[in-house]
Amino acid sequence: MSGMPELVRVITHNQGAVAELRLYRPDARNALSKDLLNQAREALAPLAASDEVRVIVISGEGRAFCAGMDLRALLNQPAAMGELLMLISLLLREIRRAPKPTIACVQGAAVGGGCGLMSVCDFAFSHPDARIGYPEVDLGVCPAVVAPWLVRKLGSGRARQILLAGGTMNGTRAHEVGLLTHLVPLAELEPETMSFAAGLAKGGPRAMAATKNWLNELDGSTHDDVLDKAAQISAEIVQGEEALTRLAKLFAPKD
C-alpha cells in the first residue's frame, strides 16, 4: 500500500487484548471505497488470527460511522459497482466469522452498507441521535447484500419492514427495534464501549471462538452461496437504469 492514503487504522487497548479497527476516511464520511475495503480486510485478518487480541471493535473517524457504499465515486462506472459490492460482502463475512467478539462503536451515521457493517457485529453501541438505517430503495438500489445479515439479526418480518420502507431512524428507535444492543449518551459512547470490550476480553478465547463458530453455523452465516447471490442481486440492480438515473439526480451539482 505504498503511497496509498491510510484509510484504516488499528488502535490497541487494554494491553492489546482489545483491537480497534477504525475506518479513517472522514472527509468522505468513511464511505466504502475499493481501497478502504481492501485495507479493512488486510487489517482484520491478523486481528482475527491473533492469540493476543480477544475483542475487535469497529469504529469510524469523524462525524460518521460509515456512509455506506461510495456510490458517488462510481456513478459512471456501473461495472465497478458490482466489484465493490462483492468486496463489501466479503468484509461482512470476515467480520462475522472472526473467532472473537466484535463490537460496532457507532458515533454517527451508519447508513446502507455502513448499517450492514454495524449489524454484522456481535454487539452495537450508539447514542440516541445517531442516524441509522437502510435507505437503498429510496435511491433505486437493492439492499440484498446486507439483507441476509439483517434477517439473522432481527428476523424476517422486522427486516422486511425496515428494508422495504427505506429511510433512516434515530438511535433510540434503532435500539427499540433491535439494531443496536446498547444505547448510551454520546459523551459516554467510547468509554462504555471499551469498558464492555474489556469485560468480554476476560472470557475464555477457545470457548468464545467455539461459541461464535457454532452460532454462525446455526444461523447460516457460513452459507456462501446465499451471500454470493445477495451481492449479485444488488450488483444487477445498482447497474440498472432506475438506480443510475436516481443516483445521477442525487449527486448532480446543485445550482
N, C-alpha and C positions, 0 to 999 in steps of 0.2 A: 504493500500500500504506500510505497514511497512516493512522496509528492502529492498524495491524496489527502484532502481535508479529514481531520479526525471527527467522525460522525457518531462514534460510540465511545464512551469512557467506562472503565471499570474502577470502582472505588471499593476498598475493603473496609470492613467494620468488625468490631468485636474480635480483635486479634486474628482476623482472616476467616472467621467462621461464617461471616455474612458477606456476600459479594453483591455489590450494587452495579447493575448494568444500566447505564444512563444513556438514553438517546440524546445526542448532542448536535442538534440542528435547529436551534431556537429561532433563527431568522425565518425558517420555513415551518414553524410550529411542529417540528420533528416529524414532518411528513415522510412517508416511507418511500424513499428512492431506492434504486438498484444498489447504489454504493452503500447506503445506510444499512440495507437489509443484509448485504454480503458481510459488512463489518460486524453487524449484530450476531450473525451466525458464527463467524470466526471467533468472536469474543465469548459466545455462550458455550461453545464446545469444550474448552478446557475447564470452564467453571463447572459444567455438568460432570466432568470426569474427575475433578479434583477430590482427593480424600480430605483436604483441609476445609474446603467450602461445604457448609452444611445447609445454607439457605441462600437463594438467589432473589434479589429484589430488582424489579424492572421499574425504571423511573424515566422522567423526561426533563430536560433542561429548559428553563424559561417558563413562559406563561401557560403553555400547552403540554399535556402529556404526550399526545400524538394525534395529529390531524388526519391520520389515515393515509391511503394511497396517494402518491404525488401525481394527481391527475393533470394538474396544470402543465407540468414539465413534459408530459407525454401526449398532450392533446392532439398533436399532429403526427403521432407515431402509434397508431392503434395496435399494430402487431407487438410493439414493445410492452403494451399494457398487459398482454397475456403472459409474457415472461415475468413481469413484475408480480402479477397475481400468484404465479406458481412459487416465487420466492417468498411471498407473504405466507402462503400455505405451508411451505417447508419450515419457516421460522416458528409459526404457531405450533406445528407438530413437535419441534425440538424443545420448545419451552414446556409444552405439556408433558413430554416424555423424559424430561430431566429427572434423574433419580433422587431428587431432593425437593423440598417445598419451594414454591415460587410465590412471590408477593408482588402485586402491582401497586405502586405508590403514585396515585393519580392526583396531581396538584392542580391540573387544569383540564382543558377539553380532551376527551377521549372519544373520537368520532370515527365511525366506519371501521376501517382496519385497525385504528387505534383502540376502538372499543373491543374489537376482537382480540387484540393483544392483551388487554386488561382481562377479558373474560376467560382466556385460556389459562390464566394463572390460578393457582390453588386458592389464593386469597386476594382480595382487592380492597385497598383503603382509599378513601377520598373524603371530601368535605361537602357540606350542603349546597354550595353554589357552583360546584363543578358542572360542566356541560358534557353530557354523556349520551350516546345513542348511535343509531344506525340510520342515517338519512339517505341511504343509497337510492331507494326507489324514487325519491323526490328528484333525483338527478338522472333518472333513466338507467341507473346502474343496478345490477342484481347482486344482493349480498350473499350469494350462495357460498362463497369461500369461507365466510365466518359462520354461516348458519349451523353447520354440524356442532360447533362448539357451544353456540347459544342454546340449541336444543338439549345438549347434555347438561348444561348449567341450570336451565330454567324449566325444562320440559317442553314438549312440542306446542302445547296450547299457548303458553305465555310467549314463547319465541315467535310463533306465528303472528300474534298480536303486535309485537314490537317491530318485527321486520316488515310487515305489510303496511303498518301505519307510518313508518318512516319517522323523520324528525328527531329531535333530541329531548332529553329530560334533565332536570337538575339532580344533584347528588342525593338529595333527600328522597326523591321518587325512585332513583336507581337503587337505593338501599331497600326501599319498600318492596320493589319487585324482585329483588334478589341478585341484581347485577353486582352490587357491592356487598362484601361481607362485613365491612367495618366503616362507620361514618363518624368522623371526628372533626372538630373545628380546624380550619386551615392552619392556624398557628401551631397546632399540635400534631399535624399530619406526619411530618418526618420523624419526630421523636417517638410517637406512638407506633409507627410502622417499624422502626428499628428496634424498639423495645419488644414488640411481638416477635420479630425475626430472631432476636437474641434468645427468647424463650423457646422457639422452635428448634434453634441450633443445639439445644441441650438434649434433644431426642436421640435415640439410637440410630445411627446412619443406616445400618443394614435393615432395621425394622422400617424406617421411613421409606427406603428405596423399594423394599418388598411390598409395602402397603400401596405406594403410588403405582407400581407396576401392575399390581392386581386390580386396583381401581380403574386404571386405564384399559385393562383387558375387559373388565366387566362393562364399562360404558362405551366401548367401541372406539376409544381414542387411538387404537393401533390399526384401525382399518384404513389402509392407504387407498384402497380402491374408491371408497366413498369420498375421501378428501381430495383425491385427484379429480374425480368427476365434479366436485364442488368448484374447484379452481377453473376447470374447463368451462363450466356454465357461466361463471362470472366473466371469463375472458370473452366468450362469444357475445354476450350482451353489451359489454363495455366497448366492443369494437363495432357495434351496430349503429345505424343512422340515428336512432332515437337518442341514445346516450351521447353520441358525438355532437348532435345538434344542441342538446340541453347544456352540455359542458361548455361548448363554444360560447353560448349565450352567457353562462355564468362567469366565464373568465374574460369576456370581451372588455376592452378598455372602456372605462366609464367616462362620459362626457363631463 
